[in-house]
Amino acid sequence: MGPSYGDGAHAFWQLYGYNVAGLASNELFTDGLLPTLFHQDPRYFRKGGGTVKSRIGWALRSEVITYNDRGAEMPNYSHMLGFGLSSALSTTYLPPQNVSFWNVLEGWGIKEAVDAGLREYREFGGISLLKRIRHRHEAMH
């Protein structure tokens, strides 16, 4: 549901700050600090070909498997730990009534799900896919 800061402009800006800090800490851990410590490449590499099922599987697999600096596969510690650390850190910005272990787990799960969705989006062409759909729709009218 989200943190409860109350009503009004002050509450809006507190919620905005909470979300900005959460995004910043997420990027710090998953794309900066942890990939450096674990010698992992944080980028997503598209499969780009094959069946739809195999490409969906490839994108989902990349949530838990990544590549190290030498190109060998390894567990994706950067994402798994980074999302957890970011979720735990974000509790420091929450009102006390919203701080709990379950809220950290919920935040972690949401971040994993959103990242998985973004990987699927990238796998199937991202912006170019949206342009193709729009062009096809315009051609029909």
Phi and psi in radians as a Rosetta constraint file:
Dihedral C 1 N 2 CA 2 C 2 CIRCULARHARMONIC 1.926 0.35
Dihedral N 2 CA 2 C 2 N 3 CIRCULARHARMONIC 2.840 0.35
Dihedral C 2 N 3 CA 3 C 3 CIRCULARHARMONIC -1.199 0.35
Dihedral N 3 CA 3 C 3 N 4 CIRCULARHARMONIC 2.665 0.35
Dihedral C 3 N 4 CA 4 C 4 CIRCULARHARMONIC -1.896 0.35
Dihedral N 4 CA 4 C 4 N 5 CIRCULARHARMONIC 1.817 0.35
Dihedral C 4 N 5 CA 5 C 5 CIRCULARHARMONIC -1.771 0.35
Dihedral N 5 CA 5 C 5 N 6 CIRCULARHARMONIC -0.057 0.35
Dihedral C 5 N 6 CA 6 C 6 CIRCULARHARMONIC 1.821 0.35
Dihedral N 6 CA 6 C 6 N 7 CIRCULARHARMONIC -2.721 0.35
Dihedral C 6 N 7 CA 7 C 7 CIRCULARHARMONIC -2.062 0.35
Dihedral N 7 CA 7 C 7 N 8 CIRCULARHARMONIC 2.859 0.35
Dihedral C 7 N 8 CA 8 C 8 CIRCULARHARMONIC 1.705 0.35
Dihedral N 8 CA 8 C 8 N 9 CIRCULARHARMONIC 3.123 0.35
Dihedral C 8 N 9 CA 9 C 9 CIRCULARHARMONIC -1.113 0.35
Dihedral N 9 CA 9 C 9 N 10 CIRCULARHARMONIC -0.695 0.35
Dihedral C 9 N 10 CA 10 C 10 CIRCULARHARMONIC -1.044 0.35
Dihedral N 10 CA 10 C 10 N 11 CIRCULARHARMONIC -0.764 0.35
Dihedral C 10 N 11 CA 11 C 11 CIRCULARHARMONIC -1.128 0.35
Dihedral N 11 CA 11 C 11 N 12 CIRCULARHARMONIC -0.687 0.35
Dihedral C 11 N 12 CA 12 C 12 CIRCULARHARMONIC -1.029 0.35
Dihedral N 12 CA 12 C 12 N 13 CIRCULARHARMONIC -0.828 0.35
Dihedral C 12 N 13 CA 13 C 13 CIRCULARHARMONIC -1.213 0.35
Dihedral N 13 CA 13 C 13 N 14 CIRCULARHARMONIC -0.543 0.35
Dihedral C 13 N 14 CA 14 C 14 CIRCULARHARMONIC -1.151 0.35
Dihedral N 14 CA 14 C 14 N 15 CIRCULARHARMONIC -0.772 0.35
Dihedral C 14 N 15 CA 15 C 15 CIRCULARHARMONIC -1.127 0.35
Dihedral N 15 CA 15 C 15 N 16 CIRCULARHARMONIC -0.700 0.35
Dihedral C 15 N 16 CA 16 C 16 CIRCULARHARMONIC -1.062 0.35
Dihedral N 16 CA 16 C 16 N 17 CIRCULARHARMONIC -0.810 0.35
Dihedral C 16 N 17 CA 17 C 17 CIRCULARHARMONIC -1.078 0.35
Dihedral N 17 CA 17 C 17 N 18 CIRCULARHARMONIC -0.700 0.35
Dihedral C 17 N 18 CA 18 C 18 CIRCULARHARMONIC -1.037 0.35
Dihedral N 18 CA 18 C 18 N 19 CIRCULARHARMONIC -0.797 0.35
Dihedral C 18 N 19 CA 19 C 19 CIRCULARHARMONIC -1.216 0.35
Dihedral N 19 CA 19 C 19 N 20 CIRCULARHARMONIC -0.704 0.35
Dihedral C 19 N 20 CA 20 C 20 CIRCULARHARMONIC -1.123 0.35
Dihedral N 20 CA 20 C 20 N 21 CIRCULARHARMONIC -0.781 0.35
Dihedral C 20 N 21 CA 21 C 21 CIRCULARHARMONIC -1.105 0.35
Dihedral N 21 CA 21 C 21 N 22 CIRCULARHARMONIC -0.669 0.35
Dihedral C 21 N 22 CA 22 C 22 CIRCULARHARMONIC -1.112 0.35
Dihedral N 22 CA 22 C 22 N 23 CIRCULARHARMONIC -0.754 0.35
Dihedral C 22 N 23 CA 23 C 23 CIRCULARHARMONIC -1.145 0.35
Dihedral N 23 CA 23 C 23 N 24 CIRCULARHARMONIC -0.734 0.35
Dihedral C 23 N 24 CA 24 C 24 CIRCULARHARMONIC -1.125 0.35
Dihedral N 24 CA 24 C 24 N 25 CIRCULARHARMONIC -0.770 0.35
Dihedral C 24 N 25 CA 25 C 25 CIRCULARHARMONIC -1.183 0.35
Dihedral N 25 CA 25 C 25 N 26 CIRCULARHARMONIC -0.599 0.35
Dihedral C 25 N 26 CA 26 C 26 CIRCULARHARMONIC -1.063 0.35
Dihedral N 26 CA 26 C 26 N 27 CIRCULARHARMONIC -0.828 0.35
Dihedral C 26 N 27 CA 27 C 27 CIRCULARHARMONIC -1.140 0.35
Dihedral N 27 CA 27 C 27 N 28 CIRCULARHARMONIC -0.715 0.35
Dihedral C 27 N 28 CA 28 C 28 CIRCULARHARMONIC -1.003 0.35
Dihedral N 28 CA 28 C 28 N 29 CIRCULARHARMONIC -0.862 0.35
Dihedral C 28 N 29 CA 29 C 29 CIRCULARHARMONIC -1.308 0.35
Dihedral N 29 CA 29 C 29 N 30 CIRCULARHARMONIC -0.864 0.35
Dihedral C 29 N 30 CA 30 C 30 CIRCULARHARMONIC -1.394 0.35
Dihedral N 30 CA 30 C 30 N 31 CIRCULARHARMONIC -0.492 0.35
Dihedral C 30 N 31 CA 31 C 31 CIRCULARHARMONIC -2.004 0.35
Dihedral N 31 CA 31 C 31 N 32 CIRCULARHARMONIC -0.076 0.35
Dihedral C 31 N 32 CA 32 C 32 CIRCULARHARMONIC -2.140 0.35
Dihedral N 32 CA 32 C 32 N 33 CIRCULARHARMONIC -1.360 0.35
Dihedral C 32 N 33 CA 33 C 33 CIRCULARHARMONIC -1.146 0.35
Dihedral N 33 CA 33 C 33 N 34 CIRCULARHARMONIC -0.963 0.35
Dihedral C 33 N 34 CA 34 C 34 CIRCULARHARMONIC -1.175 0.35
Dihedral N 34 CA 34 C 34 N 35 CIRCULARHARMONIC -0.709 0.35
Dihedral C 34 N 35 CA 35 C 35 CIRCULARHARMONIC -1.045 0.35
Dihedral N 35 CA 35 C 35 N 36 CIRCULARHARMONIC -0.578 0.35
Dihedral C 35 N 36 CA 36 C 36 CIRCULARHARMONIC -1.195 0.35
Dihedral N 36 CA 36 C 36 N 37 CIRCULARHARMONIC -0.795 0.35
Dihedral C 36 N 37 CA 37 C 37 CIRCULARHARMONIC -1.138 0.35
Dihedral N 37 CA 37 C 37 N 38 CIRCULARHARMONIC -0.682 0.35
Dihedral C 37 N 38 CA 38 C 38 CIRCULARHARMONIC -1.630 0.35
Dihedral N 38 CA 38 C 38 N 39 CIRCULARHARMONIC 0.039 0.35
Dihedral C 38 N 39 CA 39 C 39 CIRCULARHARMONIC 0.952 0.35
Dihedral N 39 CA 39 C 39 N 40 CIRCULARHARMONIC 0.880 0.35
Dihedral C 39 N 40 CA 40 C 40 CIRCULARHARMONIC -1.995 0.35
Dihedral N 40 CA 40 C 40 N 41 CIRCULARHARMONIC 2.686 0.35
Dihedral C 40 N 41 CA 41 C 41 CIRCULARHARMONIC -1.648 0.35
Dihedral N 41 CA 41 C 41 N 42 CIRCULARHARMONIC 1.992 0.35
Dihedral C 41 N 42 CA 42 C 42 CIRCULARHARMONIC -1.365 0.35
Dihedral N 42 CA 42 C 42 N 43 CIRCULARHARMONIC -0.071 0.35
Dihedral C 42 N 43 CA 43 C 43 CIRCULARHARMONIC -1.315 0.35
Dihedral N 43 CA 43 C 43 N 44 CIRCULARHARMONIC 2.727 0.35
Dihedral C 43 N 44 CA 44 C 44 CIRCULARHARMONIC -1.692 0.35
Dihedral N 44 CA 44 C 44 N 45 CIRCULARHARMONIC 2.258 0.35
Dihedral C 44 N 45 CA 45 C 45 CIRCULARHARMONIC -1.870 0.35
Dihedral N 45 CA 45 C 45 N 46 CIRCULARHARMONIC 2.055 0.35
Dihedral C 45 N 46 CA 46 C 46 CIRCULARHARMONIC -1.155 0.35
Dihedral N 46 CA 46 C 46 N 47 CIRCULARHARMONIC 2.532 0.35
Dihedral C 46 N 47 CA 47 C 47 CIRCULARHARMONIC -1.351 0.35
Dihedral N 47 CA 47 C 47 N 48 CIRCULARHARMONIC -0.774 0.35
Dihedral C 47 N 48 CA 48 C 48 CIRCULARHARMONIC 1.332 0.35
Dihedral N 48 CA 48 C 48 N 49 CIRCULARHARMONIC -0.205 0.35
Dihedral C 48 N 49 CA 49 C 49 CIRCULARHARMONIC -2.640 0.35
Dihedral N 49 CA 49 C 49 N 50 CIRCULARHARMONIC 2.972 0.35
Dihedral C 49 N 50 CA 50 C 50 CIRCULARHARMONIC 1.804 0.35
Dihedral N 50 CA 50 C 50 N 51 CIRCULARHARMONIC -3.035 0.35
Dihedral C 50 N 51 CA 51 C 51 CIRCULARHARMONIC -1.278 0.35
Dihedral N 51 CA 51 C 51 N 52 CIRCULARHARMONIC 2.798 0.35
Dihedral C 51 N 52 CA 52 C 52 CIRCULARHARMONIC -1.022 0.35
Dihedral N 52 CA 52 C 52 N 53 CIRCULARHARMONIC -0.765 0.35
Dihedral C 52 N 53 CA 53 C 53 CIRCULARHARMONIC -1.045 0.35
Dihedral N 53 CA 53 C 53 N 54 CIRCULARHARMONIC -0.769 0.35
Dihedral C 53 N 54 CA 54 C 54 CIRCULARHARMONIC -1.189 0.35
Dihedral N 54 CA 54 C 54 N 55 CIRCULARHARMONIC -0.598 0.35
Dihedral C 54 N 55 CA 55 C 55 CIRCULARHARMONIC -1.261 0.35
Dihedral N 55 CA 55 C 55 N 56 CIRCULARHARMONIC -0.656 0.35
Dihedral C 55 N 56 CA 56 C 56 CIRCULARHARMONIC -1.102 0.35
Dihedral N 56 CA 56 C 56 N 57 CIRCULARHARMONIC -0.790 0.35
Dihedral C 56 N 57 CA 57 C 57 CIRCULARHARMONIC -1.057 0.35
Dihedral N 57 CA 57 C 57 N 58 CIRCULARHARMONIC -0.696 0.35
Dihedral C 57 N 58 CA 58 C 58 CIRCULARHARMONIC -1.083 0.35
Dihedral N 58 CA 58 C 58 N 59 CIRCULARHARMONIC -0.799 0.35
Dihedral C 58 N 59 CA 59 C 59 CIRCULARHARMONIC -1.150 0.35
Dihedral N 59 CA 59 C 59 N 60 CIRCULARHARMONIC -0.724 0.35
Dihedral C 59 N 60 CA 60 C 60 CIRCULARHARMONIC -1.183 0.35
Dihedral N 60 CA 60 C 60 N 61 CIRCULARHARMONIC -0.685 0.35
Dihedral C 60 N 61 CA 61 C 61 CIRCULARHARMONIC -1.043 0.35
Dihedral N 61 CA 61 C 61 N 62 CIRCULARHARMONIC -0.614 0.35
Dihedral C 61 N 62 CA 62 C 62 CIRCULARHARMONIC -1.174 0.35
Dihedral N 62 CA 62 C 62 N 63 CIRCULARHARMONIC -0.225 0.35
Dihedral C 62 N 63 CA 63 C 63 CIRCULARHARMONIC -1.187 0.35
Dihedral N 63 CA 63 C 63 N 64 CIRCULARHARMONIC -0.536 0.35
Dihedral C 63 N 64 CA 64 C 64 CIRCULARHARMONIC -2.023 0.35
Dihedral N 64 CA 64 C 64 N 65 CIRCULARHARMONIC -0.256 0.35
Dihedral C 64 N 65 CA 65 C 65 CIRCULARHARMONIC -2.174 0.35
Dihedral N 65 CA 65 C 65 N 66 CIRCULARHARMONIC 2.316 0.35
Dihedral C 65 N 66 CA 66 C 66 CIRCULARHARMONIC -2.421 0.35
Dihedral N 66 CA 66 C 66 N 67 CIRCULARHARMONIC -2.959 0.35
Dihedral C 66 N 67 CA 67 C 67 CIRCULARHARMONIC -2.067 0.35
Dihedral N 67 CA 67 C 67 N 68 CIRCULARHARMONIC 2.513 0.35
Dihedral C 67 N 68 CA 68 C 68 CIRCULARHARMONIC -1.528 0.35
Dihedral N 68 CA 68 C 68 N 69 CIRCULARHARMONIC -3.075 0.35
Dihedral C 68 N 69 CA 69 C 69 CIRCULARHARMONIC -1.095 0.35
Dihedral N 69 CA 69 C 69 N 70 CIRCULARHARMONIC -0.377 0.35
Dihedral C 69 N 70 CA 70 C 70 CIRCULARHARMONIC -1.660 0.35
Dihedral N 70 CA 70 C 70 N 71 CIRCULARHARMONIC 0.005 0.35
Dihedral C 70 N 71 CA 71 C 71 CIRCULARHARMONIC 1.590 0.35
Dihedral N 71 CA 71 C 71 N 72 CIRCULARHARMONIC 0.071 0.35
Dihedral C 71 N 72 CA 72 C 72 CIRCULARHARMONIC -1.503 0.35
Dihedral N 72 CA 72 C 72 N 73 CIRCULARHARMONIC 2.574 0.35
Dihedral C 72 N 73 CA 73 C 73 CIRCULARHARMONIC -1.251 0.35
Dihedral N 73 CA 73 C 73 N 74 CIRCULARHARMONIC 2.576 0.35
Dihedral C 73 N 74 CA 74 C 74 CIRCULARHARMONIC -2.776 0.35
Dihedral N 74 CA 74 C 74 N 75 CIRCULARHARMONIC 2.829 0.35
Dihedral C 74 N 75 CA 75 C 75 CIRCULARHARMONIC -1.017 0.35
Dihedral N 75 CA 75 C 75 N 76 CIRCULARHARMONIC 2.508 0.35
Dihedral C 75 N 76 CA 76 C 76 CIRCULARHARMONIC -1.459 0.35
Dihedral N 76 CA 76 C 76 N 77 CIRCULARHARMONIC 1.217 0.35
Dihedral C 76 N 77 CA 77 C 77 CIRCULARHARMONIC -1.027 0.35
Dihedral N 77 CA 77 C 77 N 78 CIRCULARHARMONIC -0.623 0.35
Dihedral C 77 N 78 CA 78 C 78 CIRCULARHARMONIC -1.012 0.35
Dihedral N 78 CA 78 C 78 N 79 CIRCULARHARMONIC -0.773 0.35
Dihedral C 78 N 79 CA 79 C 79 CIRCULARHARMONIC -1.360 0.35
Dihedral N 79 CA 79 C 79 N 80 CIRCULARHARMONIC -0.817 0.35
Dihedral C 79 N 80 CA 80 C 80 CIRCULARHARMONIC -1.074 0.35
Dihedral N 80 CA 80 C 80 N 81 CIRCULARHARMONIC -0.837 0.35
Dihedral C 80 N 81 CA 81 C 81 CIRCULARHARMONIC -1.352 0.35
Dihedral N 81 CA 81 C 81 N 82 CIRCULARHARMONIC -0.646 0.35
Dihedral C 81 N 82 CA 82 C 82 CIRCULARHARMONIC -1.082 0.35
Dihedral N 82 CA 82 C 82 N 83 CIRCULARHARMONIC -0.763 0.35
Dihedral C 82 N 83 CA 83 C 83 CIRCULARHARMONIC -1.140 0.35
Dihedral N 83 CA 83 C 83 N 84 CIRCULARHARMONIC -0.666 0.35
Dihedral C 83 N 84 CA 84 C 84 CIRCULARHARMONIC -1.158 0.35
Dihedral N 84 CA 84 C 84 N 85 CIRCULARHARMONIC -0.790 0.35
Dihedral C 84 N 85 CA 85 C 85 CIRCULARHARMONIC -1.108 0.35
Dihedral N 85 CA 85 C 85 N 86 CIRCULARHARMONIC -0.733 0.35
Dihedral C 85 N 86 CA 86 C 86 CIRCULARHARMONIC -1.098 0.35
Dihedral N 86 CA 86 C 86 N 87 CIRCULARHARMONIC -0.734 0.35
Dihedral C 86 N 87 CA 87 C 87 CIRCULARHARMONIC -1.128 0.35
Dihedral N 87 CA 87 C 87 N 88 CIRCULARHARMONIC -0.722 0.35
Dihedral C 87 N 88 CA 88 C 88 CIRCULARHARMONIC -1.165 0.35
Dihedral N 88 CA 88 C 88 N 89 CIRCULARHARMONIC -0.742 0.35
Dihedral C 88 N 89 CA 89 C 89 CIRCULARHARMONIC -1.114 0.35
Dihedral N 89 CA 89 C 89 N 90 CIRCULARHARMONIC -0.612 0.35
Dihedral C 89 N 90 CA 90 C 90 CIRCULARHARMONIC -1.131 0.35
Dihedral N 90 CA 90 C 90 N 91 CIRCULARHARMONIC -0.317 0.35
Dihedral C 90 N 91 CA 91 C 91 CIRCULARHARMONIC -1.159 0.35
Dihedral N 91 CA 91 C 91 N 92 CIRCULARHARMONIC -0.352 0.35
Dihedral C 91 N 92 CA 92 C 92 CIRCULARHARMONIC -1.208 0.35
Dihedral N 92 CA 92 C 92 N 93 CIRCULARHARMONIC -0.296 0.35
Dihedral C 92 N 93 CA 93 C 93 CIRCULARHARMONIC -1.714 0.35
Dihedral N 93 CA 93 C 93 N 94 CIRCULARHARMONIC 0.008 0.35
Dihedral C 93 N 94 CA 94 C 94 CIRCULARHARMONIC -1.629 0.35
Dihedral N 94 CA 94 C 94 N 95 CIRCULARHARMONIC 2.635 0.35
Dihedral C 94 N 95 CA 95 C 95 CIRCULARHARMONIC -1.095 0.35
Dihedral N 95 CA 95 C 95 N 96 CIRCULARHARMONIC 2.573 0.35
Dihedral C 95 N 96 CA 96 C 96 CIRCULARHARMONIC -0.922 0.35
Dihedral N 96 CA 96 C 96 N 97 CIRCULARHARMONIC -0.602 0.35
Dihedral C 96 N 97 CA 97 C 97 CIRCULARHARMONIC -1.207 0.35
Dihedral N 97 CA 97 C 97 N 98 CIRCULARHARMONIC -0.232 0.35
Dihedral C 97 N 98 CA 98 C 98 CIRCULARHARMONIC -1.798 0.35
Dihedral N 98 CA 98 C 98 N 99 CIRCULARHARMONIC 0.071 0.35
Dihedral C 98 N 99 CA 99 C 99 CIRCULARHARMONIC -1.646 0.35
Dihedral N 99 CA 99 C 99 N 100 CIRCULARHARMONIC 2.100 0.35
Dihedral C 99 N 100 CA 100 C 100 CIRCULARHARMONIC -2.807 0.35
Dihedral N 100 CA 100 C 100 N 101 CIRCULARHARMONIC 2.817 0.35
Dihedral C 100 N 101 CA 101 C 101 CIRCULARHARMONIC -1.051 0.35
Dihedral N 101 CA 101 C 101 N 102 CIRCULARHARMONIC -0.669 0.35
Dihedral C 101 N 102 CA 102 C 102 CIRCULARHARMONIC -1.189 0.35
Dihedral N 102 CA 102 C 102 N 103 CIRCULARHARMONIC -0.567 0.35
Dihedral C 102 N 103 CA 103 C 103 CIRCULARHARMONIC -1.173 0.35
Dihedral N 103 CA 103 C 103 N 104 CIRCULARHARMONIC -0.629 0.35
Dihedral C 103 N 104 CA 104 C 104 CIRCULARHARMONIC -1.127 0.35
Dihedral N 104 CA 104 C 104 N 105 CIRCULARHARMONIC -0.811 0.35
Dihedral C 104 N 105 CA 105 C 105 CIRCULARHARMONIC -1.078 0.35
Dihedral N 105 CA 105 C 105 N 106 CIRCULARHARMONIC -0.698 0.35
Dihedral C 105 N 106 CA 106 C 106 CIRCULARHARMONIC -1.112 0.35
Dihedral N 106 CA 106 C 106 N 107 CIRCULARHARMONIC -0.778 0.35
Dihedral C 106 N 107 CA 107 C 107 CIRCULARHARMONIC -1.079 0.35
Dihedral N 107 CA 107 C 107 N 108 CIRCULARHARMONIC -0.722 0.35
Dihedral C 107 N 108 CA 108 C 108 CIRCULARHARMONIC -1.067 0.35
Dihedral N 108 CA 108 C 108 N 109 CIRCULARHARMONIC -0.819 0.35
Dihedral C 108 N 109 CA 109 C 109 CIRCULARHARMONIC -1.092 0.35
Dihedral N 109 CA 109 C 109 N 110 CIRCULARHARMONIC -0.703 0.35
Dihedral C 109 N 110 CA 110 C 110 CIRCULARHARMONIC -1.125 0.35
Dihedral N 110 CA 110 C 110 N 111 CIRCULARHARMONIC -0.756 0.35
Dihedral C 110 N 111 CA 111 C 111 CIRCULARHARMONIC -1.109 0.35
Dihedral N 111 CA 111 C 111 N 112 CIRCULARHARMONIC -0.726 0.35
Dihedral C 111 N 112 CA 112 C 112 CIRCULARHARMONIC -1.088 0.35
Dihedral N 112 CA 112 C 112 N 113 CIRCULARHARMONIC -0.766 0.35
Dihedral C 112 N 113 CA 113 C 113 CIRCULARHARMONIC -1.143 0.35
Dihedral N 113 CA 113 C 113 N 114 CIRCULARHARMONIC -0.758 0.35
Dihedral C 113 N 114 CA 114 C 114 CIRCULARHARMONIC -1.124 0.35
Dihedral N 114 CA 114 C 114 N 115 CIRCULARHARMONIC -0.757 0.35
Dihedral C 114 N 115 CA 115 C 115 CIRCULARHARMONIC -1.100 0.35
Dihedral N 115 CA 115 C 115 N 116 CIRCULARHARMONIC -0.699 0.35
Dihedral C 115 N 116 CA 116 C 116 CIRCULARHARMONIC -1.081 0.35
Dihedral N 116 CA 116 C 116 N 117 CIRCULARHARMONIC -0.733 0.35
Dihedral C 116 N 117 CA 117 C 117 CIRCULARHARMONIC -1.099 0.35
Dihedral N 117 CA 117 C 117 N 118 CIRCULARHARMONIC -0.714 0.35
Dihedral C 117 N 118 CA 118 C 118 CIRCULARHARMONIC -1.154 0.35
Dihedral N 118 CA 118 C 118 N 119 CIRCULARHARMONIC -0.617 0.35
Dihedral C 118 N 119 CA 119 C 119 CIRCULARHARMONIC -1.160 0.35
Dihedral N 119 CA 119 C 119 N 120 CIRCULARHARMONIC -0.688 0.35
Dihedral C 119 N 120 CA 120 C 120 CIRCULARHARMONIC -1.097 0.35
Dihedral N 120 CA 120 C 120 N 121 CIRCULARHARMONIC -0.750 0.35
Dihedral C 120 N 121 CA 121 C 121 CIRCULARHARMONIC -1.033 0.35
Dihedral N 121 CA 121 C 121 N 122 CIRCULARHARMONIC -0.805 0.35
Dihedral C 121 N 122 CA 122 C 122 CIRCULARHARMONIC -1.152 0.35
Dihedral N 122 CA 122 C 122 N 123 CIRCULARHARMONIC -0.685 0.35
Dihedral C 122 N 123 CA 123 C 123 CIRCULARHARMONIC -1.060 0.35
Dihedral N 123 CA 123 C 123 N 124 CIRCULARHARMONIC -0.658 0.35
Dihedral C 123 N 124 CA 124 C 124 CIRCULARHARMONIC -1.710 0.35
Dihedral N 124 CA 124 C 124 N 125 CIRCULARHARMONIC 0.394 0.35
Dihedral C 124 N 125 CA 125 C 125 CIRCULARHARMONIC 1.844 0.35
Dihedral N 125 CA 125 C 125 N 126 CIRCULARHARMONIC -0.183 0.35
Dihedral C 125 N 126 CA 126 C 126 CIRCULARHARMONIC 0.945 0.35
Dihedral N 126 CA 126 C 126 N 127 CIRCULARHARMONIC -2.133 0.35
Dihedral C 126 N 127 CA 127 C 127 CIRCULARHARMONIC -1.075 0.35
Dihedral N 127 CA 127 C 127 N 128 CIRCULARHARMONIC -0.698 0.35
Dihedral C 127 N 128 CA 128 C 128 CIRCULARHARMONIC -1.099 0.35
Dihedral N 128 CA 128 C 128 N 129 CIRCULARHARMONIC -0.586 0.35
Dihedral C 128 N 129 CA 129 C 129 CIRCULARHARMONIC -1.126 0.35
Dihedral N 129 CA 129 C 129 N 130 CIRCULARHARMONIC -0.785 0.35
Dihedral C 129 N 130 CA 130 C 130 CIRCULARHARMONIC -1.088 0.35
Dihedral N 130 CA 130 C 130 N 131 CIRCULARHARMONIC -0.668 0.35
Dihedral C 130 N 131 CA 131 C 131 CIRCULARHARMONIC -1.133 0.35
Dihedral N 131 CA 131 C 131 N 132 CIRCULARHARMONIC -0.708 0.35
Dihedral C 131 N 132 CA 132 C 132 CIRCULARHARMONIC -1.120 0.35
Dihedral N 132 CA 132 C 132 N 133 CIRCULARHARMONIC -0.732 0.35
Dihedral C 132 N 133 CA 133 C 133 CIRCULARHARMONIC -1.110 0.35
Dihedral N 133 CA 133 C 133 N 134 CIRCULARHARMONIC -0.795 0.35
Dihedral C 133 N 134 CA 134 C 134 CIRCULARHARMONIC -1.105 0.35
Dihedral N 134 CA 134 C 134 N 135 CIRCULARHARMONIC -0.752 0.35
Dihedral C 134 N 135 CA 135 C 135 CIRCULARHARMONIC -1.094 0.35
Dihedral N 135 CA 135 C 135 N 136 CIRCULARHARMONIC -0.738 0.35
Dihedral C 135 N 136 CA 136 C 136 CIRCULARHARMONIC -1.095 0.35
Dihedral N 136 CA 136 C 136 N 137 CIRCULARHARMONIC -0.731 0.35
Dihedral C 136 N 137 CA 137 C 137 CIRCULARHARMONIC -1.129 0.35
Dihedral N 137 CA 137 C 137 N 138 CIRCULARHARMONIC -0.733 0.35
Dihedral C 137 N 138 CA 138 C 138 CIRCULARHARMONIC -1.155 0.35
Dihedral N 138 CA 138 C 138 N 139 CIRCULARHARMONIC -0.614 0.35
Dihedral C 138 N 139 CA 139 C 139 CIRCULARHARMONIC -1.172 0.35
Dihedral N 139 CA 139 C 139 N 140 CIRCULARHARMONIC -0.499 0.35
Dihedral C 139 N 140 CA 140 C 140 CIRCULARHARMONIC -1.310 0.35
Dihedral N 140 CA 140 C 140 N 141 CIRCULARHARMONIC -0.394 0.35
